[in-house]
């Protein structure tokens, strides 16, 4: 509903502004001598050019004609202009000259009830001489476009600003409400079940709706914990990655990620070499495939009521249309009606900002089905398990539990809470991490390991196109 309202409003209003401008704009000032025909609709034509159009002002109908301007000539001019009205105007029209140099040498006379003759003698082009005609309401049958223009012009600028703020704030609130509705809440129960159904990258994408540096770091840790990688920390703060020949149980996302780090089936790569040789376009395409694979997998399992990538495309189309229409409204109004009322320019800016907000928020819109919401509750329960305040002993298998769930804690951004669950006593560094020491505290290990690979994760997330999904 929101996208239809925004799209309909933006396109309709932009087309309305285009229609108003096409119908009401004045093509040119009066071209010196020559008859001017004033139609019953209030439009004044000199030949094929529209030189004036009537408007509502203070309860009356007015018609202004620019008779002399520097565009006509640089020397004094003496035009004789004839106005021919479609209706009987002599008895009801009030006509007067308005000029910077005064009205000396300017005369007008009615030759009949429909014809007004103007005589201007030696008028300077810089005088910007105008004829101002005031007629009673109903004399002209003004077209809808003129009435709309007068309606827009009559709205105070504060009204336009208020409407623009309402559009921007309304779009923001609607996006926020939708994102909040589709995010998981803090769970009152804790459970480890979700770890057996989802990998850290999938859970991170569910948690914050985008692949971030923490998710790529979690993916590195997860691959290392499962025996596909080794991290080697050198004394010169250099880091090496050693890939094992093991390939079984790798999904397409993990396999493509390893191929990026180890091109041409290399088994060893140094961090500096990865940073220097990383193919940015290729990696962006790989991350795009991450979204496709993960979201398509969720859709196949019935977690979405529709494919989110298709939904994202629709909302992004709406957002782009809103931005385009906003720019169109502001630009056209600036060039054609700025001196009358600048208010619609603010409305156009508001439409553009609303489009930007919608475009940026779109990737977090996810159409979860009832099964998908149950999945979120299960993931929230796992996050509650990671952040529970009661400690976990390092004895026995629990020592391995810290590393097993470390990638999830990184991806769900609750690493410190997960560390706090373990007593700060010495314990063995995992086999997949090699450094100068064999024993460390949990927080010391995590800090050192994070420093080694954070740079890579931050670079990778900057390389990827944030809009690919």
N, C-alpha and C positions, 0 to 999 in steps of 0.2 A: 504493500500500500504506500509506504513512504517513497519508494523510488518512482512509483507512478505519479504521485502528487508532485514531487520535485520536477520530474521530467515534463509533465503536462504544464505546470506553472511556468517553468523557464522558457520552454519553446513557445507557448501561447503568448507570453508577455513580450518575448523578443519579436515574434511575428507581428504583434500588435503595434510595437514601436516602429517597425519597418513600414507597416501599413500607414500609420499616422504620418510618418515623415514623407513617404511617397506622395500621399494625397495633399499634404498641407505645406510642403516646402515651397518657397518662392524661388523661381529659377533665376531671375535677374531683376535689376532695377528697371524703371521705365527708360526706354531708349529714345529720349528726346521726343520729337514730333511723332504723331501717329495716333490713330484712334485706339481707345482701350475699351474693351467690352466687359461689362460686369454681369456675370450670370446670376440666376436666381439662387444658386448655391453659394454665392458670396465670393467666387473666384474671379479675379480680374486678369484678362489676357490681352497682351499686345502682340498680335500675330499668334505664333505658336507658343510664345513664352508666357508663363504665369508670373505676373509681376506683383501680385498681392492676393490675400485671402482674408476673409472676414473672421472676426473672433468675438467672443463674449467678454465684455469688460464692464464691471459695475452695473450689471443689469441691462446694458445696452449692447447693440451689435456695432462693431467698429471695423473700418477698413482703412489700412494705412498703405500709402503708395510712396515709395522713394522716387521722387521726380528728378532730382539732380544729385549726382555724386561724382567724385573724381574718376570713376570708371567711364563716365560719359565723355568728358573732355577736360582739358587743362586750362582752356580759355573760357571767359564768360559766355553763357549760352542764353538763348531766348526762345525756348520751345513753346509751341502752341499745341496743347493736348486736349483731345475730346474724349470724355467719358460717356459711354452709352449704357444705361441701366436696363436690365430686363423688365423691371417693374417701375411703377410711377414713384419717383424719388424726390422731386422738387419740393413737395409740400412737407415731407417728413425728414429729409436729410439735413444735417448740420455739417457744413464743410468749413475747414480752416487750414491755412498754411502754417507749418512749423519749420523754422529755418534759423540757422546759427546767425546769419547776417541780418535777420529781421525780414519783414514782409513787404518792404517798399518795392514797388515795381511788379508786384504779383497781384493778378486780378483773376476773378472767375465770374462766370455768368451762365444762367440757364437759358438755353435756346428753346427748349420745350420741357415737358414733364419728365422726359427720359434722358436728356442730354445736358451735360455740364462741360463748358469750354473753359480751359485754363490758359492764361497768358502770363508768361514769366519773362521779364525783360532784364537782360544783362545780369543773370544770376551766376554767382561764383560756384564752380563745382565743389569747392570745399565747404559750401554752406549746408550740404546734406538736406536740401529742401524736401519736405514731405507734405503730402495732402492727407489730412486726418478727417475721415468721414464718420459721423455718428448717426446711427439709424435706430429706430425703435425695435424692441424684441419682436421676432417673427417676420421682419421684413425679408431677411434671407432665410431660405430653408437650408440650414447648414448641414452638410453630410456628417455621418457618424464619426468619421476620422477627425473632423474639426471639433466636434463635441468632446471626443476623447482627449484631444490635445488640450482643450481648454480645461477639462476636468483634471488632467495631470498637472497642468500649470497652476491650477488653483489650490492644489495640495501644498501645505506649508512644508518647508524643507525638513522641519523636525518630524513631520509625519513620515517622510521618505526614510529618514535615518532610523526612526523607530521600526519601520517595516523591515529594513535591512537587518537591524539587530535581531528582530524576531526570527527572520529566516536563518541567520547564522546560529543563534542560540538554540532554535528549534532543531536544526539539523544536528548540532552537537549533542543535544540531550537525547534525541532519538537514536543516534549512533551509540551513545554511551549506554542507554538502556538495553539496546540489543546486545551489545558486547557483554554487559554484566549478566544478562539472562543466559548467555551461552557460555559463561565461564564457570568454573567449578568453585563452590563455596568451601569454607573450612569445614572439614568433616568431624562430627562428634565421635566417630569410631576410627580405629586404626587397624590396618590390615596390610599384609605383604602380597596379597593375591595379584595385584596389578602388575608386579614385576615379572610374573610368569606369562603375562599376555602381551606386554608392550615393551619395546626397547627404549632406551633413554631418549633417542631422537624423536620417536613417536610421542612419547609422553611430554617432552618439551614443547613440541608443536601443538599438542592439545592444551598445554598450560598457558602459553602466551601467544599462540597464533602465528608465530613466525620463527624462522630458523635464525638464532642469534649465536653470538660467539660462545656462550655457555653451552649450547647444544653441540657445536662442533668439538669443543673441548671434551664434553661428555662422550661423544662418539669415539674420540681418540682413546680415552680411558677404557671405554667398554671393549673396544677391539683389543687393547693391550691385556685387559683382564681375562679375555676369552682365548688368549694365546696367539693372536694374529700379529701383534706388534711388540717390540721392546723399545723402551725409551732409555737412552744413554746420556747422562749428564757429564760433561767434561769440565775440567778445571777452568778453562778459558771462557766459561759461560756459554759454550757452544753445546748444542743438543743434536744428537743423531737419532734416527729412527731405523730400526732393524725389523724387516718384515720376514716372518716365517713363511715356509712354503705351504702352510696349511691353508686350504681354501674351502673345505667343506663347511656347510651350514651358514655360509655367507649369503645374505640377500643381495639384490641388485644395487641397493643404495650403498651398502657397505663395500661391495666389490668395486663400484665406480669411485668411491672415495679413496680407496687404497690405490687405484690406478692413477688418480691425480697425484698422490704423494709419491708413488713409485712408478713413474712411466717406464715403458719398454721393459717391464718385468724386472726392474732393478730390485735388489733386496736390501739396499742400504742407501740412506739419504740423509744429508746434513740439513739442518734448519736453514742455514744461509743459502744453500743451493736451492732449496724448495722456494724460498722467497724470491730468488733471482729468476728462476726459470718457470714459475707458475704461469700457465696459460689462463689469463683472466676470462676470456670469452668462453673457453672450454669449461672452466670451473663454474661460471654463472649458469651455463647450460646444464651442468651436472646437478647444481642445487635446484634448478627449476625442475629437473627430473625427480629430485627428492620429494618436492611437493606433490607432483603428479602421482608418484608411486604410493606415497603414504595416504593421500586423500582418496585415491582410487581403491586402495585396500580397505580403508574404513567404509567406503560406500558399498563395496561388495559384501561386507559383513553386516550391512544394514544399520550402521551407526549414523548415517545421514539420510534425511528425507529426500534430498536431491544432491547431485554432484556439486560440491562447493566451488569448484573451479568455474563451472558454468554460471553459478550464481555470482561469483566475483566479477566475471566478465560483464554481466548485466549491470551490476552496480557501478563498475568503473565506466561503462558507457554512459550511464546516467550522470555520473560525476563530471565526465568530460563535456557532455552536453550542457550541463549547468554552468560550467566555467566558460564555455564558448558563448552561451547566450548572455551571461553576465558581461563579458567583454564587449559583445555586440551592442547591448543596450547602452553601456557607458560611453562607448566610442561614438555611436550615432547621436546620442543626446548631446554629447559634448560639442560636436561639430554643427548641429542644427538648432538646438534650443538652449544652449548654455546661458545666454543673456536673459532668457525668460525665467527659467527655474532650473537650478542645478540639482534638484532633489533626486530625479531618477538615476543620476550618475552614482549616488550612494547606494541605490537599490541594486544597480548592476555590480558594484563592488561586493555588496553583500551576497549576491548570487554566486559570484566567482569564489568568494571565501567558503561558502557552503559547499561548493563543488570540490574544493581542495580538502575540506574536512572529510567529506564523504569518501573521496578517493583514498585518503590515508587510512581511514577506518575500515575500508572494505575487506582487507585481508583478514580481519578479525571476525568477520561475519561467518558463522558456520551453522548450517541448518540441521542441528542434531535431531535425530529421531528419539522416541522413548528409549530404545536400546542404547543410543548414544549418550543420553543423559545418565543412564545407569552406569555406563562406562566412565563418565566423568566422576560420578560418586565413588566408584572403585579407585580411580586414580587419586582422588582427594583423600581417601582413606589411607592410601599408601604414603602420601605426603604427610599425613598426620602421624603415621608410624615413624617416619624419618625425623620428625620434629618433636617427638615426645620428650618430656623432661627427664624421665627416669633413665639412669645409666645402664649401659650394656657392658658386661665383663669382657675382657680380651681373652679369656681362657678358651681353649679348645677351638671349636668351629667359629666362634664369634669373631676371632681375629680375621678370618676370611670374609665374614659378613661385611665388615667395614669396607673392604675393597669391592665386594660384589655390588653393593648399593652406592658406592662412591659416584659412579657416572650419573645415577638418578638424582643424587643430592646436588650435583653440579648443574644438571639440566633444570631441576625444579627450583634452583636458587635457594637452597636451604642447607648449604654445605656446613656453615658454622653450627647450625642446630644438630646436624648429623654427627659432627665431630664431638660436640658436647655430650653426646650419649656414651662416649667411651672414656674410660678413666685414662688420665695422662701418665701412663707408664710406658716403659720401653717395649717395643714390639718390632717384629721383623718387617723390613721393607719388602714389598711384593717382588716376585721373580721378574716381572716385566719392567722393573725400574732399576737401573744400575747407576750407582754414584760412588763417592769416595767412602761412604759409611754403609754398614750393614744394618744398623739399628737406628731408630729415630722415634721421636714422639709423633703422634698422629698429626698434630697441627704443624709440626716442623716439616714432615714429609709432604703434606698437602701444599704448604706454602712453596716449598722448593720445586715440587713437580709443576705447580701452576705457573710459576715464573718461567719455567722452561718452555712451556707450550702455549701460554696465553698469547704471546706475540703472534704465533701462527694462527690461532683461532680468531684473533681480532682482525688480522689481515684477510683471512678467508671470508669473514662476514662482511667486510668492506668491499671485497671483490665482487661478491654476488650481487645481482640485480635485486633490490628489495621488492620489486613489483612482480617478480616471476612467481607464479603459483598456478 
